[in-house]
Structure formats: C-alpha cells, structure tokens
Amino acid sequence: MSALQPPDRRLAGFLRDLASLAKPRVTMLVVFTTASGLWLAHGHLGIWRTILLLGSTSLVVASANTLNCWMEQDVDALMLRTRNRPLPDGRLSAPTALVFGSTLAVIALPALWFGINPLTAMLAMAALAIYVLAYTPLKRVSPISLIVGAIPGAIPPLMGWTAVTGRIDPPGLVLFGILFLWQIPHFIAISLYLKDDYALGGLKVLPLVSGDATARKHLLAYTIALVPVSLLMVPLGIAGTAYLVTAILLGGTFLAFGLFGLRAGAGASWARQTFLFSLIYLTLLVSVLVANPA
C-alpha cells in the first residue's frame, strides 16, 4: 500500500516516524530543564551558543530515545501502548533507527565539546551512556533501573549550569537533585497504572516485582525527600520568596497525593492522577524558579 503513495507522502511519513523515535515531548521537557539551569547560572552565552547548547542537548536526548527504541523493539511489540511505534509496526527498519540515533550523537557531542565546553559535553556523554547502556537493559532485570534511569534524566539542568559556569556548583547539584528525586515518584506512578502493560513486555517495574503497596511507599518516601531538596534553592541564594511559597504549596500537595496512595483503595485512578500532578509540579516549580530569582 505504501509503495502506491506519492513520493512526497512517503517521505513525510518516513520523517514523522523518525521524529517519533526521538520522543519529541520528552525531548522538549529536557530542553526546558536545560534552559532553566542556563538561566539560573546568571551568565551570558550569547544567542548562538545558547541555540547550540539547546539544539545539541535535544539531539543527545533524541539519540538516547532512538537507541532505546532500537534496543527495545521486541518489548515494544508486546505492549499495547507501544506496539504501533515505527519499529515494531515495521514502518522503519532496525538499521535505519540505529544509524539515525548514532548520527545524532556523533553530531551533538562534538558540538557541545568544541562549542560549549568539555565538562558539559562529558555530562552529555555520561547521560547518553547511562541511559542506553545501563538503564535500558536493566529494565528487563531489576526495578533498580528506575534509580539508574533517573541519573541521565537529572543531568540536563546541570548541563545548562555548567555551560555558563564551566564548573559544578552547589546550585547546579541541587537542580540535579530536584530532577533526580522528582523522576522516581513520577515513574512509579506510571508503572502503577500501566503495570499490566509492563507485564506484557516483561519489564521488571517495582509494582510487578515488590507489589503495589511497596511501590506506593517508595513513591511517598522519594516525595518526602524531594520537598526539602527543592527548598534548598532559597538558602543558596538562587530563588526568592515567591519560589519558596510555591515550592511549599506544590510539595505539600505532592505529599498529599503520596499519603492518599497508602490507602487500601488507592488504585489505577489515583496513580494516573498522581502522574498528571507530577507533571504540573515540575512545570510550575521550575517556571517559578526561573521567574523569581533571589
């Protein structure tokens, strides 16, 4: 059927499928957190180096996501929410995805090294390597993959900070800590309401290995850790009073979601609501952090 389509339509479909491998929504969120670290460092990269930083970061994330899809195409074929992705559906070949993902990294990493600084490039390399070589294979082995995967997810705001400063400072580490701790309850909530699909794919998420009750306790524990870490931006002199109030209100609400999860009746609906609130939490927290510097 596709062979009968006009060439321009086939090309458009091919490009859409390539773009979907990069997971654009995830990539945009990462670019947003990178930009927050850049802004909070109070430096001046200039417009072209800023574009280079954010563009290269998006390519690194797109590379990681593409290579993840390439490595997990057999798993994706088993899961309801992923079986229509380009690789399991046969719209793209595995070699095409491998070449695409590798090419993105080959372009982005030298651009960061020579256009920004070696430290920022090394952070990007570490994030890519951990995500592809550690996190992705560990998903089939142990729930510890959640902790491992949170490391590369937390590196981008630190990249934004180091792009300006050329060094790792306490505020940059706190940004890393906020993103690291946020991801764990965020992804536990996902694994709770999609656990049946993860079971089809054979992925070792926490609810399937240790049970829902244990997963909900872990979600609460990491949320409890997240709240005080988020407040550290104030004594470090990075954020002002509006951020402090926002962080307390958002953190208190996030904790309430976690506490409600301890109820016996907490199920998929609660998990989905917690997941959706976690997105609101991060977006508002970072937005106010950027808008209300000390």
GULO-426370 format. One record per atom (N, C-alpha, C): x, y, z negated; residue in one letter. Coordinates in steps of 0.1 Angstrom, whole numbers, padded with zeros to 4 digits, always signed. Atoms other than C-alpha are relative to their C-alpha. Layout:
N
XYZA;...
END
This chain:
294
+0008-0012+0000M;+0000+0000+0000M;+0009+0013+0000M;-0009-0012+0001S;+0028+0025-0010S;+0007+0002+0013S;-0007-0002-0013A;+0045+0019+0024A;-0008+0007+0010A;+0009-0007-0009L;+0015+0033+0041L;-0002+0015-0003L;+0002-0014+0004Q;+0016+0066+0022Q;+0010+0009+0008Q;-0010-0010-0006P;+0032+0097+0038P;+0013+0001-0008P;-0013-0001+0007P;+0069+0101+0030P;+0000+0010-0011P;-0001-0010+0011D;+0063+0133+0010D;-0008-0005-0012D;+0008+0005+0012R;+0037+0115-0012R;+0009-0011-0007R;-0009+0011+0006R;+0061+0085-0017R;+0011+0007-0008R;-0011-0007+0007L;+0089+0110-0027L;-0005+0006-0012L;+0006-0007+0012A;+0066+0129-0051A;-0002-0011-0011A;+0003+0010+0009G;+0056+0096-0067G;+0013-0005-0006G;-0014+0004+0005F;+0093+0085-0070F;+0005+0010-0010F;-0006-0010+0009L;+0103+0118-0086L;-0008+0000-0013L;+0009+0000+0012R;+0073+0116-0110R;+0004-0012-0009R;-0004+0012+0008D;+0084+0081-0121D;+0013+0002-0006D;-0013-0003+0006L;+0120+0092-0126L;-0002+0009-0012L;+0002-0009+0011A;+0108+0121-0147A;-0006-0007-0012A;+0006+0007+0011S;+0086+0098-0168S;+0010-0008-0008S;-0010+0007+0008L;+0116+0077-0177L;+0007+0009-0010L;-0007-0009+0009A;+0131+0108-0193A;-0008+0004-0012A;+0010-0003+0011K;+0100+0112-0215K;+0000+0015-0003K;-0001-0015+0000P;+0095+0150-0209P;-0004+0006-0014P;+0005-0007+0012R;+0075+0157-0241R;+0011-0002-0011R;-0010+0002+0010V;+0102+0141-0263V;+0012+0009+0003V;-0011-0009-0004T;+0129+0160-0244T;-0003+0014-0004T;+0003-0014+0004M;+0111+0193-0249M;+0001+0002-0015M;-0001-0001+0014L;+0108+0187-0286L;+0015+0001-0005L;-0015+0000+0004V;+0146+0180-0288V;+0006+0014+0004V;-0005-0013-0004V;+0153+0212-0268V;-0004+0011-0010V;+0006-0009+0010F;+0131+0231-0292F;+0009+0000-0013F;-0008+0001+0012T;+0151+0219-0322T;+0014+0004+0002T;-0013-0004-0003T;+0184+0225-0305T;+0000+0016+0001T;+0001-0015-0001A;+0173+0261-0297A;-0001+0006-0014A;+0001-0006+0013S;+0164+0266-0334S;+0014+0000-0007S;-0013-0001+0006G;+0199+0257-0345G;+0009+0010+0006G;-0007-0011-0007L;+0213+0280-0319L;-0004+0014-0005L;+0005-0013+0005W;+0191+0309-0331W;+0005+0003-0014W;-0003-0002+0015L;+0198+0304-0368L;+0014+0002-0002L;-0014-0002+0002A;+0235+0304-0363A;+0005+0015+0002A;-0003-0014-0001H;+0233+0341-0355H;+0012+0004+0008H;-0012-0003-0009G;+0259+0340-0328G;-0006+0005+0014G;+0004-0005-0013H;+0259+0351-0292H;+0007-0009+0011H;-0006+0008-0010L;+0265+0325-0265L;-0001+0007+0014L;+0003-0006-0014G;+0252+0347-0236G;-0010-0009+0007G;+0012+0007-0006I;+0223+0338-0214I;+0005-0012+0008I;-0003+0011-0009W;+0242+0315-0190W;+0005-0012-0008W;-0004+0012+0009R;+0259+0294-0218R;-0011-0005-0008R;+0012+0005+0007T;+0226+0292-0236T;-0008-0009+0009T;+0006+0009-0009I;+0210+0278-0205I;+0008-0013+0002I;-0008+0012-0001L;+0239+0255-0201L;-0002-0010-0012L;+0002+0009+0012L;+0235+0242-0237L;-0013-0007+0001L;+0013+0006+0001L;+0198+0237-0235L;-0002-0010+0012L;+0002+0009-0011G;+0199+0222-0200G;+0008-0013-0001G;-0009+0011+0002S;+0228+0199-0208S;-0006-0009-0011S;+0006+0008+0010T;+0211+0188-0240T;-0012-0008+0005T;+0012+0007-0006S;+0179+0180-0221S;+0004-0012+0008S;-0005+0011-0008L;+0199+0159-0197L;+0005-0012-0008L;-0005+0011+0009V;+0216+0139-0226V;-0012-0007-0005V;+0012+0007+0005V;+0182+0132-0241V;-0007-0008+0011V;+0007+0007-0011A;+0167+0123-0207A;+0008-0013+0003A;-0008+0012-0002S;+0197+0099-0202S;-0003-0010-0010S;+0003+0009+0011A;+0191+0083-0236A;-0013-0007+0002A;+0013+0006-0002N;+0154+0078-0229N;-0001-0009+0012N;+0000+0008-0012T;+0160+0065-0194T;+0007-0014-0002T;-0007+0012+0003L;+0186+0040-0206L;-0007-0009-0010L;+0008+0007+0009N;+0163+0030-0234N;-0011-0008+0008N;+0010+0007-0008C;+0136+0022-0208C;+0006-0011+0008C;-0007+0010-0008W;+0161+0003-0187W;+0003-0013-0009W;-0003+0011+0009M;+0171-0019-0217M;-0012-0007-0005M;+0012+0005+0007E;+0136-0024-0230E;-0012-0003+0010E;+0011+0002-0010Q;+0117-0030-0197Q;-0008-0013-0002Q;+0007+0012+0003D;+0109-0066-0208D;-0010+0002-0011D;+0009-0003+0011V;+0095-0054-0241V;-0012+0009+0005V;+0011-0009-0004D;+0075-0026-0224D;-0010-0007+0008D;+0010+0008-0008A;+0059-0052-0201A;-0010-0007-0009A;+0009+0008+0009L;+0044-0069-0231L;-0010+0009-0008L;+0007-0009+0009M;+0030-0038-0249M;-0011+0008+0008M;+0011-0007-0007L;-0003-0022-0240L;+0003+0014+0004L;-0002-0014-0003R;+0008+0014-0242R;+0012+0002+0009R;-0012-0002-0008T;+0040+0008-0222T;+0000-0008+0013T;-0001+0010-0011R;+0032-0019-0196R;-0002+0007+0014R;+0002-0008-0012N;+0023+0008-0170N;+0011+0009+0003N;-0012-0008-0003R;+0057+0025-0172R;+0006-0004+0013R;-0005+0003-0013P;+0076+0026-0139P;+0007-0013+0002P;-0008+0012-0001L;+0100-0003-0146L;-0009-0013-0002L;+0008+0013+0000P;+0076-0030-0159P;-0011+0000+0010P;+0010+0000-0010D;+0050-0019-0134D;+0006-0002+0014D;-0006+0003-0012G;+0075-0024-0106G;+0001+0012+0010G;-0001-0012-0009R;+0074+0012-0092R;+0014+0005+0002R;-0014-0003-0001L;+0111+0017-0099L;+0008-0013-0003L;-0009+0012+0002S;+0139-0009-0098S;+0009+0003-0012S;-0009-0002+0011A;+0162-0015-0128A;+0013+0007+0004A;-0012-0007-0004P;+0193-0005-0109P;-0002+0015+0002P;+0003-0014-0001T;+0177+0028-0100T;+0000+0008-0013T;+0001-0006+0013A;+0169+0036-0136A;+0014+0000-0007A;-0014+0000+0006L;+0205+0026-0147L;+0008+0011+0006L;-0008-0010-0007V;+0221+0048-0121V;-0005+0014-0004V;+0006-0013+0004F;+0197+0077-0129F;+0004+0004-0014F;-0004-0003+0014G;+0203+0075-0167G;+0015+0003-0001G;-0015-0001+0001S;+0241+0071-0163S;+0004+0013+0006S;-0004-0012-0007T;+0243+0100-0138T;-0003+0013-0009T;+0004-0012+0008L;+0225+0124-0162L;+0011+0002-0011L;-0011-0001+0010A;+0251+0116-0189A;+0013+0005+0005A;-0013-0004-0007V;+0280+0120-0165V;+0000+0015+0003V;+0002-0015-0003I;+0267+0155-0156I;+0001+0008-0013I;+0002-0009+0012A;+0258+0167-0191A;+0011+0000-0010A;-0010+0000+0010L;+0286+0156-0213L;+0012+0008+0003L;-0011-0010-0004P;+0315+0173-0194P;-0005+0014+0000P;+0005-0014+0001A;+0293+0204-0191A;+0000+0005-0014A;-0001-0004+0014L;+0290+0205-0229L;+0014+0002-0004L;-0014+0000+0005W;+0327+0198-0234W;+0007+0013+0005W;-0007-0012-0006F;+0340+0225-0210F;-0008+0013+0000F;+0008-0012+0000G;+0311+0249-0210G;-0004+0005-0014G;+0004-0005+0013I;+0303+0250-0247I;+0012-0002-0010I;-0012+0003+0007N;+0329+0233-0269N;+0001-0015-0003N;-0001+0015+0001P;+0343+0198-0276P;-0008-0006-0012P;+0008+0005+0011L;+0326+0195-0310L;-0014-0003+0004L;+0014+0002-0004T;+0291+0200-0296T;-0001-0012+0010T;+0000+0012-0010A;+0300+0175-0267A;+0001-0013-0008A;-0002+0013+0007M;+0312+0149-0292M;-0013-0003-0008M;+0012+0003+0007L;+0280+0153-0312L;-0010-0006+0010L;+0009+0005-0010A;+0260+0147-0280A;+0004-0014+0004A;-0004+0013-0003M;+0281+0117-0272M;-0003-0010-0011M;+0003+0008+0011A;+0276+0103-0306A;-0015-0004+0000A;+0015+0002+0000A;+0238+0108-0304A;-0004-0010+0011A;+0003+0009-0011L;+0237+0091-0270L;+0004-0015-0003L;-0006+0014+0003A;+0259+0061-0281A;-0009-0007-0010A;+0008+0006+0011I;+0239+0055-0313I;-0013-0004+0005I;+0013+0003-0004Y;+0206+0057-0296Y;-0001-0012+0010Y;+0001+0011-0010V;+0214+0034-0267V;+0007-0013-0005V;-0008+0012+0004L;+0240+0010-0282L;-0004-0006-0013L;+0004+0005+0014A;+0227+0007-0318A;-0015+0000-0002A;+0015+0000+0003Y;+0191+0018-0322Y;-0008-0009+0009Y;+0008+0007-0010T;+0177+0003-0290T;+0001-0015-0003T;+0000+0015+0003P;+0190-0033-0296P;-0005-0004-0014P;+0004+0003+0013L;+0183-0031-0333L;-0015-0001-0002L;+0015+0001+0001K;+0146-0026-0327K;-0005-0014+0000K;+0005+0014-0001R;+0143-0063-0319R;+0005-0008-0012R;-0007+0008+0010V;+0163-0073-0350V;-0005+0003-0014V;+0002-0004+0014S;+0155-0053-0381S;-0006+0014-0001S;+0005-0013+0002P;+0135-0023-0394P;+0010+0011-0003P;-0011-0009+0002I;+0169-0007-0402I;+0002+0009+0012I;-0001-0008-0012S;+0167+0005-0367S;-0007+0014-0001S;+0006-0013+0002L;+0144+0033-0379L;+0010+0010-0006L;-0010-0009+0006I;+0172+0048-0401I;+0011+0003+0011I;-0011-0002-0010V;+0198+0043-0373V;-0005+0010+0011V;+0005-0008-0011G;+0175+0059-0347G;-0003+0015-0005G;+0002-0013+0005A;+0169+0089-0370A;+0012+0009+0001A;-0013-0008-0001I;+0206+0099-0367I;+0001+0008+0013I;+0000-0008-0012P;+0206+0108-0330P;-0011+0010+0001P;+0011-0009+0000G;+0172+0124-0334G;+0002+0013-0008G;-0003-0012+0008A;+0186+0148-0360A;+0012+0008+0004A;-0012-0006-0004I;+0218+0157-0342I;-0003+0013+0009I;+0001-0012-0009P;+0204+0183-0316P;+0000+0013-0007P;-0001-0014+0006P;+0198+0212-0341P;+0014+0003-0005P;-0014-0002+0004L;+0233+0206-0354L;+0009+0004+0013L;-0007-0004-0013M;+0245+0208-0317M;-0002+0015+0002M;+0002-0014-0002G;+0228+0242-0315G;+0008+0009-0009G;-0008-0008+0010W;+0245+0254-0346W;+0015+0000+0004W;-0015+0001-0003T;+0280+0241-0336T;+0003+0007+0014T;-0003-0007-0012A;+0276+0256-0301A;+0004+0015-0002A;-0003-0014+0003V;+0277+0290-0317V;+0012+0001-0009V;-0010-0002+0011T;+0300+0285-0347T;+0013-0008+0003T;-0012+0009-0002G;+0323+0257-0334G;+0004-0008-0012G;-0003+0008+0012R;+0321+0240-0368R;-0013-0005-0006R;+0011+0006+0007I;+0298+0220-0390I;-0001+0007-0014I;+0002-0007+0013D;+0285+0242-0419D;-0012-0005-0008D;+0012+0005+0008P;+0260+0235-0447P;-0013+0003+0006P;+0013-0002-0006P;+0231+0252-0430P;-0003-0010+0012P;+0001+0010-0011G;+0237+0230-0399G;-0003-0014-0005G;+0003+0013+0006L;+0238+0199-0421L;-0014-0001-0006L;+0014+0000+0006V;+0205+0209-0438V;-0010-0001+0012V;+0009+0002-0012L;+0189+0212-0403L;+0000-0014+0004L;-0001+0015-0003F;+0202+0177-0396F;-0008-0008-0010F;+0007+0007+0010G;+0188+0166-0429G;-0015+0000+0001G;+0015-0002-0001I;+0153+0180-0423I;-0005-0009+0012I;+0004+0008-0011L;+0151+0163-0389L;+0001-0015-0002L;-0002+0014+0004F;+0165+0131-0402F;-0011-0006-0009F;+0010+0005+0010L;+0141+0128-0431L;-0014+0001+0006L;+0013-0001-0006W;+0111+0140-0411W;-0003-0012+0009W;+0003+0011-0010Q;+0115+0113-0384Q;-0005-0013-0007Q;+0004+0013+0006I;+0111+0084-0409I;-0014-0001-0003I;+0015+0001+0001P;+0076+0091-0421P;-0008+0002+0013P;+0006-0002-0013H;+0067+0103-0386H;-0001-0014+0007H;+0000+0013-0007F;+0077+0069-0371F;-0006-0011-0008F;+0007+0010+0008I;+0064+0048-0400I;-0015+0001+0003I;+0014-0002-0003A;+0030+0064-0393A;-0003-0006+0013A;+0002+0006-0014I;+0033+0054-0356I;-0001-0015-0001I;-0001+0014+0001S;+0043+0019-0365S;-0012-0006-0007S;+0011+0005+0008L;+0014+0015-0389L;-0013-0001+0009L;+0012+0001-0008Y;-0013+0024-0364Y;+0001-0006+0013Y;-0002+0008-0013L;+0003+0007-0334L;+0007-0013-0003L;-0007+0012+0004K;+0016-0023-0353K;-0003-0012+0009K;+0004+0012-0008D;-0004-0048-0332D;+0007+0000+0014D;-0007-0002-0013D;+0012-0034-0300D;+0015-0004-0002D;-0014+0003+0003Y;+0046-0036-0316Y;+0002-0015-0001Y;-0001+0014+0002A;+0039-0072-0325A;+0001-0007+0014A;+0000+0006-0014L;+0032-0080-0288L;+0014+0001+0006L;-0013-0002-0006G;+0066-0066-0279G;+0011-0006-0008G;-0010+0007+0008G;+0084-0085-0307G;+0010+0010-0007G;-0009-0010+0007L;+0098-0053-0323L;-0002-0001-0015L;+0000+0002+0015K;+0107-0055-0360K;-0002+0013-0007K;+0003-0012+0008V;+0090-0025-0374V;-0004-0003-0014V;+0001+0003+0014L;+0086-0021-0411L;-0014-0006-0004L;+0013+0006+0004P;+0048-0029-0414P;+0000-0015+0004P;+0001+0014-0004L;+0053-0062-0395L;+0010-0008-0008L;-0010+0008+0007V;+0084-0072-0415V;-0003+0000-0015V;+0001-0001+0015S;+0076-0060-0450S;-0015+0003-0005S;+0014-0002+0004G;+0038-0053-0449G;-0004+0015+0000G;+0004-0014+0000D;+0017-0022-0447D;+0002+0008-0013D;-0002-0007+0013A;+0019-0014-0484A;+0014+0005-0002A;-0014-0004+0001T;+0057-0013-0484T;+0003+0011+0010T;-0003-0011-0009A;+0057+0008-0453A;-0006+0013-0005A;+0006-0012+0005R;+0033+0033-0468R;+0008+0006-0012R;-0008-0005+0011K;+0055+0035-0499K;+0013+0007+0005K;-0012-0006-0006H;+0086+0042-0477H;-0004+0013+0006H;+0005-0013-0006L;+0066+0069-0459L;+0000+0011-0011L;+0001-0009+0011L;+0059+0086-0492L;+0014+0004-0005L;-0013-0002+0006A;+0094+0082-0505A;+0009+0010+0008A;-0008-0009-0009Y;+0110+0099-0475Y;-0006+0014+0001Y;+0007-0013+0000T;+0084+0127-0475T;+0004+0007-0013T;-0004-0006+0013I;+0093+0133-0512I;+0014+0006+0002I;-0013-0004-0002A;+0129+0136-0501A;+0001+0012+0009A;+0000-0011-0010L;+0121+0159-0472L;-0003+0013-0006L;+0004-0013+0005V;+0104+0186-0492V;+0011+0008-0006V;-0011-0009+0006P;+0133+0198-0514P;+0011+0003+0010P;-0010-0003-0010V;+0157+0195-0485V;-0004+0011+0009V;+0005-0011-0008S;+0135+0218-0464S;+0002+0013-0007S;-0001-0012+0008L;+0137+0243-0492L;+0014+0006-0001L;-0014-0004+0002L;+0175+0245-0492L;+0004+0011+0010L;-0003-0011-0010M;+0174+0269-0462M;-0001+0014-0007M;+0001-0012+0007V;+0164+0296-0487V;+0012+0004-0008V;-0013-0004+0007P;+0193+0295-0512P;+0012+0001+0009P;-0012-0002-0009L;+0217+0291-0483L;+0000+0013+0008L;+0000-0013-0006G;+0206+0325-0471G;-0004+0000+0015G;+0004+0001-0014I;+0191+0313-0438I;-0014+0004+0002I;+0014-0002-0002A;+0154+0317-0444A;-0005+0010-0011A;+0005-0010+0010G;+0132+0343-0462G;-0013-0006-0007G;+0011+0004+0009T;+0101+0343-0484T;-0012-0007+0008T;+0011+0006-0008A;+0076+0335-0456A;+0003-0014+0003A;-0004+0014-0002Y;+0095+0304-0448Y;-0002-0008-0013Y;+0001+0007+0013L;+0096+0294-0485L;-0014-0004-0002L;+0014+0003+0002V;+0059+0297-0488V;-0006-0011+0010V;+0004+0009-0011T;+0053+0279-0455T;+0005-0015-0003T;-0006+0013+0002A;+0077+0250-0464A;-0007-0006-0012A;+0007+0005+0011I;+0059+0246-0498I;-0014-0005+0003I;+0014+0004-0004L;+0024+0245-0483L;+0000-0012+0009L;-0001+0012-0010L;+0034+0222-0454L;+0005-0012-0007L;-0005+0011+0007G;+0054+0200-0477G;-0010-0006-0010G;+0010+0004+0009G;+0026+0198-0502G;-0011-0008+0007G;+0010+0007-0008T;+0001+0188-0475T;+0006-0014+0005T;-0006+0012-0005F;+0025+0162-0461F;+0001-0010-0012F;+0000+0008+0011L;+0029+0148-0496L;-0014-0006-0003L;+0014+0005+0003A;-0009+0146-0500A;-0003-0011+0010A;+0002+0011-0009F;-0010+0125-0468F;+0006-0012-0005F;-0007+0012+0005G;+0016+0102-0482G;-0006-0006-0012G;+0007+0006+0012L;-0002+0098-0515L;-0013-0007+0004L;+0012+0007-0004F;-0035+0091-0498F;+0003-0014+0007F;-0003+0013-0006G;-0017+0063-0480G;+0002-0011-0009G;-0002+0010+0010L;-0012+0045-0512L;-0014-0007-0004L;+0013+0005+0003R;-0050+0039-0514R;-0001-0014+0007R;+0002+0014-0007A;-0061+0003-0506A;-0007+0002+0013A;+0008-0002-0012G;-0084+0017-0479G;+0007+0007+0011G;-0008-0008-0010A;-0057+0036-0460A;+0003-0010+0011A;-0002+0009-0012G;-0056+0021-0425G;+0005+0008+0012G;-0005-0006-0013A;-0050+0030-0389A;-0004+0014+0002A;+0005-0014-0002S;-0071+0062-0390S;+0009+0009-0008S;-0008-0008+0008W;-0051+0075-0419W;+0014+0001+0006W;-0014+0000-0006A;-0018+0065-0402A;+0000+0010+0012A;+0000-0008-0012R;-0028+0083-0370R;-0001+0015-0004R;+0001-0014+0005Q;-0038+0115-0389Q;+0013+0004-0006Q;-0013-0003+0005T;-0005+0114-0407T;+0010+0003+0011T;-0009-0003-0011F;+0014+0111-0375F;-0003+0013+0007F;+0003-0013-0006L;-0005+0140-0360L;+0004+0012-0009L;-0004-0010+0008F;+0001+0161-0390F;+0015+0002-0001F;-0015-0001+0000S;+0038+0153-0390S;+0005+0009+0012S;-0004-0009-0012L;+0040+0170-0355L;-0003+0014-0003L;+0003-0013+0004I;+0022+0200-0369I;+0010+0006-0010I;-0010-0004+0011Y;+0045+0201-0399Y;+0013+0005+0007Y;-0013-0003-0006L;+0077+0201-0378L;-0001+0013+0008L;+0001-0011-0009T;+0065+0226-0352T;-0002+0013-0008T;+0002-0012+0007L;+0052+0251-0378L;+0013+0003-0009L;-0012-0003+0009L;+0082+0247-0402L;+0011+0006+0008L;-0011-0006-0008V;+0108+0253-0375V;-0003+0013+0006V;+0004-0013-0006S;+0088+0281-0359S;+0001+0011-0010S;-0001-0010+0011V;+0086+0300-0392V;+0014+0002-0004V;-0014-0001+0003L;+0122+0292-0400L;+0007+0009+0010L;-0006-0009-0011V;+0132+0309-0367V;-0005+0014-0001V;+0006-0014+0000A;+0108+0338-0371A;+0002+0007-0013A;-0002-0007+0013N;+0116+0345-0408N;+0014-0002-0005N;-0014+0001+0005P;+0154+0347-0412P;+0001+0008-0013P;-0003-0007+0012A;+0168+0359-0445A;+0005+0014+0003A;
END
